[in-house]
């Protein structure tokens, strides 16, 4: 690989980072707070490529030998342009281990009462945490509405599922709620459900909570598919 080729790959890598972070594509792979760090890294790579071009035009001598491994820089860019892998979905969820709920002592946890709205909107992780304490007492006799994508489990079970990430898709953990009461849509279909928590399910955080679905609506995937 020549020095000019290396400079070109550096510029392409920077351009891909900028393009990815300028829209919503980066949300398939990393957390939302990483937009500006990605843009800054991309801009720095492009700047370094331009400086290298200027130094070559200025006649400065360089070692023309560049390791062949430098070609690996081009692989992520090529994958993004040709394939653009989607966000994690049902295939990964069915093979990943559900994240256990780290329980604090019950007397140190305060779970506020849910609003009086009917149905009451909840986040999937909030539902899982509430179900883990006192058998879901704060969920009792309430109609809940939440969203996620459809995934499957053993014994013909299906789940409303989302992923939680700290940094990027590589550290994703599965959050899911077992659903009954209606026939499931296709895998990876995003749904919004109105459901009631099955008392006692998910207690202790060692298994998934279960809900009985009363209403199911097919929806488009949200802009950010991770929590």
Buried (B, 14 or more C-beta within 10 A) or exposed (E): BEBEEBBBBBBBBBBBBBBBBEEEBBBBBBBEEBBEEBBEBBBEBBEBBBEBBEBBEEEEEEEEEBEEEEEEBBEBBEEBEEEEEEBBBBEBBBEBEBBEBEBEEEEEEEBEEBEEEEBBEBBBBBBBBBBBBBBBEBBEEBBBBBBBBBBBBEEEBBBBBBBBBEEEBEEBBBBBBBBEEBEBBEBBBBBBBBBBBBBEBBBEBEBBBBBEBBEBEEEEBBEEBBB
